[in-house]
């Protein structure tokens, strides 16, 4: 199938979305733009759009085979992918295996504490409100999702976690935490959407603890491009 890129439908912090000749399929184009702290910090990470696109597609195709439905249709080139058009569930789903980032800051604990079991938390996707934490009951009360949808999303999130932990461990990488987004197809089916990349995950080298993700940009640690390239090399072999 040849997908014809038509009018731009949306531009976010890291991606642009274009219509195609099929109303149920859109093209996502990944940018090198980087933001942090609600967009107050901005910059460019050379090559990250291509890496994030290809890494997300690689992982989502494997997750499909493992039983997690995704929005993936077809990778078109190094920066663009055709995906199923979805209505995004306005919840960011954060799965944590170790303490880090906002969790450590919020609860006053050091980074790197290994949890007995993974945790899951939701943030309400609302830029004006700065994506506040929200629990299941609030999400249902605000009609952001139904109980059945929340159960489905949690089950998929933990499946993704199990798969990613195993896959990354083989690459010498610890999966500290990550953010997922889910969407609904026209028939209401819940699928994994957005991306899985160094933008949305915390990756630590299993021997040195070196950060191989967007934290290098957030915290001015240097060698940001190098970290993304290293994750591409380990996971994709390129």
FENLIN-V508835 format. One record per helix or strand of 2 or more residues. SS is the DSSP state (H for helix, E for strand). FROM is the first residue (numbers start at 1). TO is the last residue. If there is no record, write none. Layout:
# FENLIN-V508835
ss from to
SS FROM TO
SS FROM TO
This chain:
# FENLIN-V508835
ss from to
E 8 11
E 15 19
E 25 30
E 33 36
E 41 44
H 48 65
E 72 75
E 80 84
E 87 88
E 91 98
H 101 107
E 114 124
H 127 129
E 133 134
H 136 141
H 147 169
E 173 184
E 190 193
E 201 205
H 215 218
H 224 236
